[in-house]
Amino acid sequence: MTVSWIVIILGIIVSLLGYYLTPGAWGYGILGFGLAHIVLGILDMFRSPIQSR
């Protein structure tokens, strides 16, 4: 769960960086990369943990 929060927070930081660079192609790419990390971090929270034997 902690890893998911770290991924989400890093995604927010990267998205904000991309948002400020948006008039250029690099800005849109960085913004999409950050948004993808946010979505993947949220999806990781709903995944059931692997049970060890």
Buried (B, 14 or more C-beta within 10 A) or exposed (E): EEEBEEBBEBBBEBBEBBBEBEEEEEBBEBBEBBBEBBEEBEEBEEEEEEEEE
